[in-house]
Amino acid sequence: MQFNKPKLIAEIGCNHKGDINIAKEMIMIAGQFCKAYAVKFQKRTPKELLTPQEYSAPHPNPINSYGKTYGEHREHLEFNLKQHQALKRECDKWNIVYSCSVWDITSAKQIVSLEPEFIKVPSACNMCWDMLEYICIKYRGEIHISLGMTKRTEEKQIIKFFHQHKRLKDLVLYHCTSGYPISFEEICLLEIERLVKLYKNHVKAIGFSGHHLGIAADIAAMSLGAEYIERHFTLDRTWKGTDHSASLEPDGLRRLARDLANVHKALTVKPKEILDIEIAQRKKLKRLQ
């Protein structure tokens, strides 16, 4: 198997707590200290995405809420288009790719206008056909889609949709288990092997979006064929919010970037039977009958 150089995506999501200065600091750290390939934010239009009942209901876990209602909580964590433009400029400053997940068609239109290198569609929205159609028609970059919470029949519908829109070659499919955090038994890494076998020759790439603890599973994901590795990123795992506990802090992300790069170098077969480094040892140690 040919292994392309892995691309590590630092999923900032909403871990900035609604503070643009924290978001900019996270960009700088992810790019300069961690050496990640990209950072990824999230964009929602809460009043479009949520029903009035959902908007006015309390947060299901009040200790993580930034507002009196779930809608207020979501509004607090949102950046407007001008702020996303500023974040994209910050990414350019620190030599890291800017991207964003979109959760509704209004958000999709706004992020498409920024022309990022890639746009992510989260597992929750991977069958929002109107939004997917808009992205397919109006956006020419890579389209990354997570397959958490998705049945095999629904997966086939997604593939058929992108085939019909002639966008399969721009599509990156991510194996994902939607939980925060999940156990090792719930990671189900061999799903990557299944996706590679079914779709590798039809889509741009296969990725892995992890919500587990530690970094060992990400290395295995790469060895199974995942070219994009996405992990939630935070400056402090004890901060208030749903995703922090399933996120990597800066040194964890740095070590993951290092290990992915090093193991990628090791994923080869010998270019010749006896490597140069073995010649002296062979002369010294090899016993031939």
Helices and strands as residue ranges (DSSP letters): E 7-13, H 20-28, I 29-33, E 38-43, H 46-49, H 52-56, G 62-64, H 70-76, H 81-93, E 97-102, H 105-114, E 118-121, G 123-125, H 129-138, E 142-146, H 152-164, G 168-170, E 171-176, G 184-186, H 190-199, E 205-210, H 216-223, E 228-232, G 244-246, H 250-266, H 276-285
